[in-house]
Amino acid sequence: MSRLRYNRGFYRSRRGLILGVCRGLANYFDLNVFWVRVVFLLMLVVSGLWPILLLYFIASLLMKPEPVKPIDTEEAKEFYDSYADSRQRAASRIKRRYHNLERRIRRMEDVVTAREFDWDSKLNGEL
C-alpha cells in the first residue's frame, strides 16, 4: 500500500505570528503567507477592527493546531483528529489498546510457563 500524505489539512500553523491562522490558511490554499496577511490587514482596516478580529479569534478556536509530526497514514490522521477533538477519548483508546496487549502477553506467558509446556518440550527433546 502506498504511503499517503495528509499534510494539507486545515490546521493552525505552529510557526505563525499570532495564533497561526493566516499561515494555516496560506498552507491550506497553497498561497504565500505574506499576501494572506496583507489581505487580512486590508480587511481589518476597511471593515473596522472588531468584526475581523472577532472572526480571526473564532477561526483560531475552530482550527486544530498543526500536528508536530507529519501525518503519513490514514490511521495516524484518524488518531490525530480524535486526539485534537477529545484528548480523553484518545487516552482511553490508548489505554484500551495497552490492556489488550497486556492480556495477550499474559496468555502467552501462561502457556509458556505451564507445566504441560515444560513436559512437552522435554519429551520432544527441545530443551
N, C-alpha and C positions, 0 to 999 in steps of 0.2 A: 504494500500500500504506500502510495507516495505521501510525503510529508506535506501537510497543508500549512499555510501561513495565515494567521489571524491578527496580524499587526495593525491592520487598518480599521480597527474598531473605533467606536465613538467614545473616546476617553479624554479626560482632562490630562494634560501633559504634566509630568513631574518637573519639567525644566522650564515652565512658564514663569513670567514675571510676577503676575498677580493671579493666583489660583489656577493658572494654566488653561483657561478657557479658549483664548484666542489661538494659542499654539495647538491645542487639541482640535479645534475647528480647521486650522490650516493643515494639520496632518491628515485629517479625515477626508477633506476635499482636495488634497494634494495641491495646496496653494502656498505661496510664500507668506510666512508669518508676518513680515513687515506690512504687506498690503492688507492683511486681515486686521492688524492693529490700526492702520490708517483709516480703514472703513469704520472701525469701531469708534475711533476718536471723532471722525466726522459726524457720525450718528449721535455721539454724545453731545457735540456742540450744537447741532441742528435741532435736536429734539428736547434739549434741556437735560440736566443731569439725572434726574430721578428715574424717568422711565427706562433708560438704557442701563443705568447702574442696577436697578432692580432686576431687569432681565438677565444681566450678567451674573448676579449673585444667585438667582434662581437656576440658571444654567450650571453654575458651579456646584450647586447642591444636587442637581439631577444627573450630571455626568459622573460616571465612575472614574476613579483615578486610574491612570495608565498602569498596566502591570509592570512590576520591576523587572521581571524576567520575560522575554518574548514568548508568546503563546504559539506552540507549534502543532498541537493536535486538537481534535475536537473535544477529547476528554479534558485536556488542560483548560480549554476555553470554558467548558461547562463547569469545571471546578472553580475557576476564577469568577465566573458570573455568580455562582452560588455563594462564594465567599464574599464578594463585593456586596451582594444583596443582603445576605444574612450570615454573619460570622458564626452565630450559634448553630445554624443548620450545617455549615461546613465543618465545624468542630465535631458535631455529633456524627457526621458522616465518616470522619477520620477515626473517631473513637470506635464506631461500629466495625469499620474495616480492621482495626487493630485487634478487637476482641475476636473477630472471625479467624484471623491469622493465629492468634494465641490458642484458640480452641483446636485448630488443625494441628498445631505443633504439639499440643498436649496429647492428642490422639496418637500421633506418630511416636511420641516418647513412650506412651503406654504400650504400644505394640512392640517396640524395640526392647523395652526393659521387662517385658512379661516373661515368666518362667518358661512358657511354651516356646518362645522365640529362642531362648538360650538352649533348651534341649534340642530343638530342631536344628539349630546351627551346629551343635556338637555332633549330632547324628549324621549330618550331611558333610561333616569334615570342613566346614567353612572357618572354624576358629583355630 
